[in-house]
């Protein structure tokens, strides 16, 4: 009887430990995305800021949300098309985060060109720069 009780105790203890190691899913991971979408939102490590990408041509915007309407904004990061209208393909461009919270790498998945994308609250610190 003691052996059965000990075995049951160990089994319940291991189940309890396993349940505690599971993490909550990231809210962004639960978002359903359309395959071949024209636009995608990429989270930054700043909880209030996302980067919106036109996946067809590389146009980029910084999207900031807030509980205070005065702090909500959408501003451009890049208004120069990186692919001409006749070269546009859905999901042609994508963003990759870097270790720097203000920078992403933009990749043209068709020709392999890359750009450094920098978002910021100050206009002078925003931009997109080719990586050659």
N, C-alpha and C positions, 0 to 999 in steps of 0.2 A: 504494500500500500504506500509506503514511504517513497519507493522508487517511482511509482506512478504519479504521486503528487509532485515530486521533484522534476520529473519529465514534463508534466503539464506546466509547471512554473517556468521552466526554461523555454518551452515552446511559446508561451504567452509573452515572456520577456523579449524574445527575439522578434516576435511580430510587432510588439510595441516599439522597439528600437528601429525596425525597418520603416514603420509608419512615420516616425519622427524625422527620418532622413529625407523624405520626399519634400520637394519644394513646391511652392505655389506656382502655377503657370504664369508667365509674363502676359500682361494684357495684350501687348502687341502681337504675341505669338498666336492669340486666339482670333485675330482678324482674318476674315476670309478675303482673299484677293482674287480678282478676275485674271485669268490667264490672258496674256496679250493686251493688257490694259494700256490706255494712252497716258494715264497719270498714275504716279505712286507717291505715297508719303513715306519718308524715311525718318525715324526718330533720331534725335540727338540725345546726348546724355543730360542736356538741360530739359527738365520736365515740361517746360512751357514752349519748346521750340521743335518744329519739324522742318524738313526740307521737302518741298514738292518738286517732282521731276516730271517733265514731259518726256516720256520714254522714247518718243519717236524722233526728237530733234535736239535734245539736250538743254532745253530751256529750264531754268531753275528759279524757284522762289523760296524765301524764308517765310514760314508760317508760324506766327506766335499767337497762342490763345491765352486767355486770362479770365478770371472772374470779374475783373474790372474792364468794362468796355473800352476805356481809354488806352489800355495796354494791348488790345488785340490789333494785329496787323498782318498784312501780306505784302512783302516787298521783294523786288527782284534781286537775284544773284547773278543771273546771266540772261540777257535778252537777245543774244546773238545765236542764231540757229547754227548748230554744229553739223547738221546734215541738211542738204537742200530738200525742198519740198518733194521732188521726185525720188529722193533716196530714203524718205521716211519709212520706217518699219516699226511696228509696235514692239516694245521691249528691246529696242536697239541699244539704249543707254541704261546704265544702272549705277548705283552709288555703293561705295564700300566705306565703312567707318575706319578711322585711324585711331591711334592712341591719344591724339590731340582732340579734345572735344569740339573744337571749332573747325576742324578740317575733315573732309571726305575726299576720296578719290573717285572721280567720274570716269567710267570706262565705256568707250564705244565698242560694243561687242561684235560689230561687223568688221572694223578695220584695226582694232586694238589700240587706238589713240587714247591717251589718258590726260586728265586735267586735275589739278588741285582745286577743290571747291572750299572756300572759306566763308562761313557765316559769322555775323557779329551783330551786336546791337547798334554799333556806330557804323554809319554809311562808309566811311573811309577804310574800314577794315573788312568790308565784304568784297568778294570777287571770285573770279575763276581764272586760273593760270595754267597754260599748257605745260605738261611734263614731257620734255623731249629728250 
